[in-house]
């Protein structure tokens, strides 16, 4: 089934629908920008993980740069989840315009990034406490 403007179509699958969008339409451009932003955040997450693993050594113990990177990583996961939620809202808006009678909704999971961010933030606080204890231990005779 094609929309009135011809830029969007959906086809029934087993209790679901696959949506195809013309990449040269405004909807296609916005989807591309959202996906590009999500991929960019994903690359930044991987790069920060690489930096964290590079800075963790058994010889040096706790380092302040790891705490900073863990907190940045937590914020990136929050940003990823918020962007995914915004993508969901924009997608549903465009689909409602294209097919108002179909009542189509995108199936997505939002919330995992917030949960991961919370765990990373707790790890960063514990790691920060480890730095404090290590510094305090160095001052003790």
C-alpha positions, 0 to 999 in steps of 0.5 A, spaced: 500 500 500 502 506 497 501 513 501 498 519 497 504 522 495 508 516 493 514 516 497 512 511 503 509 504 502 508 498 507 506 491 506 503 486 511 508 481 514 505 476 519 502 480 524 507 486 522 508 491 516 515 492 513 515 500 511 519 502 505 521 509 504 523 513 498 530 516 500 529 522 497 523 524 500 523 529 507 521 523 511 527 519 508 532 525 509 530 525 516 531 518 517 538 518 514 540 523 519 537 520 525 541 513 523 547 517 522 547 520 529 545 513 532 551 510 528 556 516 530 554 515 537 555 508 537 562 509 534 563 514 540 561 509 545 566 504 542 572 509 541 571 511 549 571 503 551 577 502 547 580 508 551 578 506 557 581 499 556 587 502 554 588 506 560 586 500 565 593 497 567 594 493 573 601 496 574 598 503 575 592 502 579 586 507 579 587 513 574 582 519 574 582 519 566 578 512 566 572 515 571 572 521 566 571 516 560 566 512 564 562 518 565 562 520 558 560 513 556 554 513 561 552 520 558 553 517 551 548 511 552 543 516 555 544 520 549 543 514 544 537 512 548 534 519 547 535 520 540 532 513 539 526 515 542 526 522 538 527 517 532 521 513 534 516 520 535 518 522 528 517 516 525 510 515 528 509 522 526 511 521 519 507 514 518 501 518 521 501 523 516 502 518 510 497 512 513 492 516 517 487 510 517 492 504 518 495 506 525 502 503 524 507 504 530 514 502 530 517 497 534 523 499 538 526 498 545 528 504 549 530 504 556 536 499 555 541 505 554 539 509 561 539 502 565 547 501 562 548 509 563 546 508 570 550 502 571 556 505 568 555 511 573 555 507 579 562 504 576 565 510 575 563 513 582 566 506 585 572 507 581 573 514 583 572 512 591 578 507 589 582 513 587 581 517 593 582 510 597 589 509 593 591 516 594 589 516 602 593 510 602 599 513 599 599 518 604 599 513 610 605 511 613 
